[in-house]
Amino acid sequence: MEERLSRLETIVEYHEKMISEMQDHIKTTNDEMGSIKTEIVSLRTDLQNLKDDMEKSAARRTWIATTIVAIASIIANILIALLRP
C-alpha cells in the first residue's frame, strides 16, 4: 500500500510539474501575442499614414496637372487672339 501511495505521489508530482510548465508556456505565449498585437496595431497605423500620404500626393499631382492645363489653355487663347488679323 505504501509503495502504491509513493507511486501515486510521484505521478501527481510529475503532473503538477507538467501543469506548471504548461502555465509558464501559456504565459509566455500570451506575452508574445500581446507583443504581436502591438506590432500589428503599429503596422496598421503606418499603413494608414502611408495611404493618407499617397492620397494627398495624388491630389497634389491632380491639382498641378489641372493648373498646367489651365495655364496652357490661357496661353493658347492669348496666342490665338494675337494671331487673329
NUROVEX-666298 format. One record per residue (C-alpha): residue number from 1; residue in three letters; x, y, z. Coordinates in Angstrom, 3 decimals. Each point is the difference from the previous one (the first is absolute). Layout:
(atom NUM, "ALA", (X, Y, Z))
...
This chain:
(atom 1, "MET", (0.000, 0.000, 0.000))
(atom 2, "GLU", (2.866, 2.370, 0.886))
(atom 3, "GLU", (1.698, -0.763, -3.266))
(atom 4, "ARG", (-3.191, 0.716, -1.897))
(atom 5, "LEU", (-0.462, 3.325, 1.797))
(atom 6, "SER", (3.598, 0.886, -0.749))
(atom 7, "ARG", (-0.515, -0.704, -3.717))
(atom 8, "LEU", (-3.193, 2.040, -0.006))
(atom 9, "GLU", (1.805, 2.886, 1.692))
(atom 10, "THR", (2.737, -0.193, -2.624))
(atom 11, "ILE", (-2.605, 0.052, -2.770))
(atom 12, "VAL", (-1.806, 2.945, 1.606))
(atom 13, "GLU", (3.293, 1.905, 0.390))
(atom 14, "TYR", (0.837, -0.685, -3.634))
(atom 15, "HIS", (-3.396, 1.263, -1.141))
(atom 16, "GLU", (0.254, 3.068, 2.227))
(atom 17, "LYS", (3.390, 0.746, -1.551))
(atom 18, "MET", (-1.459, -0.431, -3.501))
(atom 19, "ILE", (-2.920, 2.292, 0.865))
(atom 20, "SER", (2.409, 2.612, 1.349))
(atom 21, "GLU", (2.096, -0.181, -3.177))
(atom 22, "MET", (-3.132, 0.300, -2.139))
(atom 23, "GLN", (-1.091, 3.055, 1.988))
(atom 24, "ASP", (3.421, 1.556, -0.594))
(atom 25, "HIS", (-0.266, -0.742, -3.725))
(atom 26, "ILE", (-3.502, 1.465, -0.111))
(atom 27, "LYS", (1.225, 3.154, 1.748))
(atom 28, "THR", (2.900, 0.291, -2.441))
(atom 29, "THR", (-2.344, -0.545, -2.940))
(atom 30, "ASN", (-2.413, 2.631, 1.314))
(atom 31, "ASP", (2.877, 2.465, 0.426))
(atom 32, "GLU", (1.160, -0.678, -3.553))
(atom 33, "MET", (-3.563, 0.403, -1.294))
(atom 34, "GLY", (-0.209, 3.355, 1.766))
(atom 35, "SER", (3.196, 1.096, -1.722))
(atom 36, "ILE", (-1.279, -1.218, -3.351))
(atom 37, "LYS", (-3.289, 1.847, 0.473))
(atom 38, "THR", (1.923, 3.181, 0.814))
(atom 39, "GLU", (2.091, -0.417, -3.150))
(atom 40, "ILE", (-3.132, -0.587, -2.092))
(atom 41, "VAL", (-1.568, 3.198, 1.334))
(atom 42, "SER", (3.217, 1.855, -0.827))
(atom 43, "LEU", (0.063, -1.465, -3.519))
(atom 44, "ARG", (-3.644, 0.936, -0.565))
(atom 45, "THR", (0.744, 3.555, 1.103))
(atom 46, "ASP", (3.026, 0.178, -2.294))
(atom 47, "LEU", (-2.026, -1.351, -2.922))
(atom 48, "GLN", (-2.797, 2.495, 0.626))
(atom 49, "ASN", (2.530, 2.841, 0.123))
(atom 50, "LEU", (1.553, -1.226, -3.245))
(atom 51, "LYS", (-3.427, -0.187, -1.633))
(atom 52, "ASP", (-0.817, 3.534, 1.160))
(atom 53, "ASP", (3.332, 1.283, -1.328))
(atom 54, "MET", (-0.604, -1.693, -3.357))
(atom 55, "GLU", (-3.481, 1.518, -0.235))
(atom 56, "LYS", (1.369, 3.472, 0.798))
(atom 57, "SER", (2.761, -0.469, -2.560))
(atom 58, "ALA", (-2.511, -1.089, -2.643))
(atom 59, "ALA", (-2.174, 3.018, 0.777))
(atom 60, "ARG", (3.027, 2.305, -0.348))
(atom 61, "ARG", (0.956, -1.581, -3.326))
(atom 62, "THR", (-3.558, 0.420, -1.247))
(atom 63, "TRP", (0.007, 3.643, 1.088))
(atom 64, "ILE", (3.358, 0.609, -1.720))
(atom 65, "ALA", (-1.174, -1.700, -3.202))
(atom 66, "THR", (-3.233, 2.014, 0.024))
(atom 67, "THR", (1.937, 3.221, 0.560))
(atom 68, "ILE", (2.400, -0.791, -2.861))
(atom 69, "VAL", (-2.887, -0.763, -2.351))
(atom 70, "ALA", (-1.752, 3.226, 1.024))
(atom 71, "ILE", (3.162, 2.066, -0.573))
(atom 72, "ALA", (0.589, -1.694, -3.362))
(atom 73, "SER", (-3.595, 0.742, -0.970))
(atom 74, "ILE", (0.382, 3.662, 0.965))
(atom 75, "ILE", (3.255, 0.274, -1.963))
(atom 76, "ALA", (-1.617, -1.696, -2.999))
(atom 77, "ASN", (-2.954, 2.409, 0.136))
(atom 78, "ILE", (2.371, 2.992, 0.223))
(atom 79, "LEU", (2.011, -1.278, -2.973))
(atom 80, "ILE", (-3.164, -0.586, -1.998))
(atom 81, "ALA", (-1.200, 3.514, 0.833))
(atom 82, "LEU", (3.372, 1.479, -1.001))
(atom 83, "LEU", (0.148, -1.931, -3.258))
(atom 84, "ARG", (-3.444, 1.089, -1.159))
(atom 85, "PRO", (0.122, 2.718, -2.648))
